[in-house]
Amino acid sequence: MAAGLGDFTGIGEKLMPETGTPLEKIFIVKGDITRLSVDAIVNAANSSLLGGGGVDGAIHRAAGPELLEECRKLGGCPTGEARITRGYGLPARYVIHTVGPVWRDGKHGEYDLLASCYRNVLRLALQYDLNTVAFPAISTGAYRFPPARAAEIALRETVKFINRHSAIKKIFFVCFSPAIFQAYKNALKQYAKSQV
């Protein structure tokens, strides 16, 4: 199921990429990730995969109890890795769960672990022939990862992956708060400048 911007009921502001650039597959939107009609949404999960607060809780509530039942069978997920389930009551066909790092001080592997989240999610998307994927701002909520740095990592890893794998058609970064949306907009502008 390919997603277009017309599928984004309830999505507010959108930052459209410039066509003809390496970033043309990336969209930054402000809104509710549980309402997107894409092949897969990404859940910023805890290591149990059994639901929690923030986007994790919202995804579990929107998907319904079947998601929790499938997650119980997965046996958890280590930080930096990813697991996939069906989407159940969500408009998205699949949920890819990844466990982001808790920010300590940047000296405990947090950068590499967050980059690994993006790489592992995109590998699963490729394995399952998913063309459109929507990410939340992994680790920037309760896990306190600095939003500007998290956005830089997200964009860098995503662009590297989609440049090597053309099957991924669109990547959406869905920002729930205005501050996170601004951090992603700034990171996209900086990344675009660095590629000139």
Wavefront OBJ file of the C-alpha trace (Angstrom):
o trace
v 0.000 0.000 0.000
v 1.689 3.189 -1.114
v 1.059 6.257 0.975
v 0.557 9.706 -0.379
v 0.094 12.895 1.533
v -3.632 12.575 0.876
v -3.676 9.596 3.263
v -2.779 11.785 6.235
v -6.083 12.506 7.896
v -5.401 14.581 10.986
v -1.812 15.381 10.047
v -0.985 19.009 10.485
v 2.069 20.758 9.078
v 4.199 18.938 6.499
v 7.694 19.638 5.251
v 7.950 18.524 1.637
v 11.309 17.604 0.163
v 12.670 19.218 -2.972
v 12.253 16.944 -5.960
v 15.377 15.824 -7.732
v 17.428 15.714 -4.518
v 18.624 12.657 -2.595
v 16.123 13.629 0.091
v 13.050 13.390 -2.144
v 11.824 10.229 -0.397
v 11.807 11.841 3.066
v 8.858 13.712 4.541
v 8.620 15.367 7.936
v 5.116 15.700 9.326
v 3.569 16.801 12.591
v 0.763 14.620 13.874
v -0.357 11.249 15.179
v 1.598 8.272 13.820
v -1.244 5.866 14.644
v -3.412 7.488 11.952
v -1.040 7.008 9.017
v -1.949 4.698 6.173
v 1.517 3.373 5.324
v 3.014 -0.084 4.971
v 4.574 0.100 8.442
v 4.776 2.432 11.374
v 7.658 2.206 13.803
v 7.056 1.800 17.510
v 9.595 3.317 19.898
v 9.132 0.407 22.281
v 10.592 -0.685 25.573
v 12.558 -3.922 25.674
v 9.572 -6.017 26.828
v 7.515 -4.967 23.749
v 4.469 -5.153 26.017
v 3.403 -1.525 25.754
v 4.228 1.513 27.813
v 3.815 5.258 27.687
v 4.145 7.774 24.898
v 4.031 6.532 21.303
v 4.371 2.921 22.496
v 1.169 3.113 24.520
v -0.647 5.018 21.777
v 0.239 2.363 19.185
v -0.868 -0.482 21.454
v -4.178 1.265 22.229
v -4.892 2.007 18.557
v -3.914 -1.473 17.339
v -5.994 -3.312 19.937
v -5.284 -6.302 22.186
v -4.131 -8.563 19.347
v -0.916 -6.541 19.085
v -0.064 -7.237 22.715
v -0.744 -10.939 22.206
v 1.622 -11.112 19.235
v 4.263 -9.086 21.095
v 4.145 -11.535 24.031
v 5.272 -14.291 21.640
v 8.351 -12.327 20.528
v 10.121 -12.525 23.891
v 11.256 -8.914 23.976
v 13.819 -6.989 21.964
v 17.303 -5.736 22.891
v 18.215 -2.067 22.523
v 19.117 -1.178 18.947
v 17.341 -4.160 17.407
v 13.886 -4.437 15.806
v 10.954 -6.867 15.590
v 7.905 -6.846 13.306
v 4.216 -7.573 13.965
v 0.959 -7.079 12.132
v -0.802 -3.735 12.488
v -4.218 -5.095 13.551
v -6.530 -2.099 14.176
v -4.082 0.433 12.747
v -4.275 1.795 9.189
v -0.672 0.548 8.780
v -0.282 -3.105 7.765
v 2.693 -3.675 10.083
v 4.319 -2.303 13.202
v 8.099 -2.482 13.426
v 9.133 -2.265 17.069
v 12.563 -0.948 17.978
v 14.108 -0.195 21.347
v 16.004 3.065 21.430
v 18.729 3.873 23.934
v 18.143 5.750 27.162
v 20.269 8.898 27.060
v 22.881 8.992 29.789
v 25.634 11.330 28.642
v 26.474 10.315 25.089
v 29.457 8.266 26.249
v 27.699 4.907 26.630
v 27.074 3.930 23.018
v 23.837 5.901 22.688
v 24.651 7.301 19.232
v 25.522 3.908 17.764
v 22.513 2.231 19.358
v 20.119 4.825 17.947
v 21.680 4.493 14.485
v 21.274 0.721 14.797
v 17.537 1.175 15.463
v 17.076 2.914 12.111
v 19.217 0.425 10.197
v 17.449 -2.596 11.689
v 13.973 -1.177 11.083
v 14.803 -0.459 7.454
v 16.305 -3.936 6.970
v 13.028 -5.448 8.163
v 11.079 -3.128 5.863
v 13.177 -4.322 2.943
v 12.826 -7.979 3.956
v 9.014 -7.662 4.080
v 8.768 -5.612 0.844
v 7.454 -2.529 2.625
v 7.682 0.610 0.513
v 6.467 3.241 2.967
v 7.608 3.531 6.589
v 6.759 6.095 9.250
v 9.103 6.707 12.185
v 8.451 8.520 15.442
v 11.305 10.488 17.026
v 12.889 7.422 18.655
v 14.293 7.939 22.174
v 13.479 11.677 22.344
v 10.629 11.361 24.849
v 11.020 9.602 28.186
v 14.460 8.301 27.108
v 15.700 11.942 26.899
v 17.901 11.666 23.775
v 18.690 15.243 22.621
v 16.220 15.898 19.767
v 18.624 17.737 17.464
v 21.197 14.946 17.621
v 18.511 12.240 17.318
v 17.146 13.938 14.184
v 20.626 14.113 12.623
v 21.174 10.393 13.222
v 17.712 9.503 11.910
v 18.219 11.424 8.676
v 21.790 10.249 8.105
v 20.970 6.566 8.568
v 17.771 6.754 6.548
v 19.351 8.546 3.586
v 22.289 6.108 3.541
v 19.878 3.181 3.484
v 17.481 4.442 0.834
v 20.363 5.448 -1.418
v 21.432 1.785 -1.439
v 17.928 0.268 -1.573
v 15.537 1.816 -4.072
v 12.605 -0.378 -2.970
v 11.938 2.005 -0.082
v 9.792 4.703 -1.709
v 8.852 7.047 1.143
v 10.039 7.607 4.696
v 7.984 9.748 7.034
v 9.265 11.222 10.276
v 6.190 11.887 12.370
v 6.703 14.446 15.101
v 4.138 14.719 17.847
v 5.310 18.005 19.385
v 6.190 21.340 17.778
v 9.691 21.231 19.340
v 10.487 17.831 17.828
v 9.030 18.907 14.476
v 11.330 21.950 14.514
v 14.358 19.797 15.408
v 13.672 17.523 12.412
v 13.074 20.473 10.072
v 16.374 22.003 11.162
v 18.223 18.707 10.774
v 16.802 18.204 7.264
v 17.867 21.696 6.217
v 21.368 21.156 7.628
v 21.658 17.766 5.949
v 20.538 19.220 2.613
v 23.150 21.983 2.889
v 25.891 19.467 3.668
v 25.102 17.562 0.461
v 25.529 20.556 -1.853
l 1 2 3 4 5 6 7 8 9 10 11 12 13 14 15 16 17 18 19 20 21 22 23 24 25 26 27 28 29 30 31 32 33 34 35 36 37 38 39 40 41 42 43 44 45 46 47 48 49 50 51 52 53 54 55 56 57 58 59 60 61 62 63 64 65 66 67 68 69 70 71 72 73 74 75 76 77 78 79 80 81 82 83 84 85 86 87 88 89 90 91 92 93 94 95 96 97 98 99 100 101 102 103 104 105 106 107 108 109 110 111 112 113 114 115 116 117 118 119 120 121 122 123 124 125 126 127 128 129 130 131 132 133 134 135 136 137 138 139 140 141 142 143 144 145 146 147 148 149 150 151 152 153 154 155 156 157 158 159 160 161 162 163 164 165 166 167 168 169 170 171 172 173 174 175 176 177 178 179 180 181 182 183 184 185 186 187 188 189 190 191 192 193 194 195 196
